[in-house]
Amino acid sequence: MQHFVRYYMGMYLRATKRRNKDGTSVVYYQLAESHWDPEKRRSQATVVHNFGRAEHVDPEALRRLADSIRKVVEGGGLTVKPPRSRSSAGAKGIAVEDLELLPPKAYGGLYALDALWRELGVDSVLDQARGSKPGRRSPHALALFAMVANRLLAPSSKLSCYHWLRNHAHFPAGKHLKLSQLYSAMDFLGAHADEIEKKLFWRTADLFSFDVDLVFFDTTTTYFEVDYRRQPKGEDGRPEVSALRKRGHSKDKRPNNPQVIIALAVTRDGIPVRSWVFPGNTVDATTIARVRADLKEWRLTFVGDAGMHSEANKKILASSGGRYLLATPLRKVIEVYSDVLPRAGRFKKINDQLKVKEVVVGEGETRRRYFVCKNESQALREGLHREEILEHLEEELKALAASKDDHPKRACELLSSRRYGKYLRQSKKGRLEIDKAKVRSEERLDGKWVVTTNDDSLSAEDGALGYKAAMMIESCFRRMKTTGLKLRPVFPWTNRRIVTHVQLCVIALLLQRVAELRCDETWRNIREALASIHVVECVTPTGSFTKTTKPSSEALDHLASLGVQPPRKLLTVATASKA
């Protein structure tokens, strides 16, 4: 027995609904005929007869019409021809064994990102940078979108991106891109990066009404696995050493590897404003002058962690009217531990978890503003964690008490331990015991952190939320470096390609944050849901067609949150050419 696949077209009775201004609706009955348009490659309906409003149509009359058609067909008065196939006019049918399904290709993520790319108007920004009129997407725009989408969906090198486009992703517009065009697009982006980043950010801010009153800035490092000796050689036969790849203080704890400094300015929502790339031996504070010049129209606040807190750094950051918001070490800074934290005062509630109070130390020009912040859920977690540590410590002390040795090696290990040592003291006999005063002191610090600022216009609420914004910058860096976008490994070795590689990741970060804010979900979960949508190409003896797989419910929910319509079920239909 053979099975056949056919595309049915013909007449049918349809009901159309029209809504009036008063909220009522009217239904009309029509006799329509569906036929295939080979030029538009889709079916079209033609109205053969209008029956009028549904309430005016006699149902018995429609039944009599249907009965008369059935009698003619069943009585042999009418010869019914088999329906014509969309892909091959006059085909009698196609056997299942003649169908050939090609390997599925990823489509859901590309489809959603392409919609966001168009909504943000990236192509028009690129056209303005090129000085060309808007029209068909240029090869540069296609190549840049392909590399940004690859960074978000399957991060890899530019060569792997080229193979990904050809073999694993359904992106018909870019299937003719050459590898050289990817590198050419990178050079184009590098030449116009400042202009593109600025216009793209303002488009995004206007479109989504992001808060841009306060911009936060921070830096990170990224290292290179390939050392100088493996780089291409110049005309003199010596390796070409990049001016950016330098050894310096590594925030990745890889001091032996050459690195670059990446600086990023973001809004409260983690939307990137601008990015910079500095040589790997650049000190953080010295990047401020360049950033201030580039963002002179912004109210810029430098946000740094406790490692940046020093009087020398604060003087550099405050020079020429600069503003900073720095975390302060709770135990290492005597003024914070002895004067700020014990200071009496009510905490002001910002939300269900976060509270803040302001403490001012000193007077006049030498006064210093501190914001003591407390997170209730974090305090609860730290308290439970300490209780667990003290339980383990009591078991250890019981074991030591049973020992005859007054100074066992295990006692020295516990006393020098960063985990247990801060809760211990030695008795007069040299035995270890839990210091209850130290435990109470640690309890007072549960869920608290302190930030200091020289910005008098910054409220306590903004100062506390600034810490959260600083955490957002760290989250953005993690997205770029280790999760999601995978900035590393950095394969480019020339200055302009290193900078452009970072800029591609920043544009990808922009799309990622927009998607996360709209869906209220992490990009990883969004990407996994959209991965359920593939494109399958079916080849038959008479032609071929491409069709999307059925999206999962999670994918449909995310597409709706992104404001993107579900993809069409049937994408293309092609007729086999005659030999």
Disulfide bonds with the S-S distance in Angstrom:
none
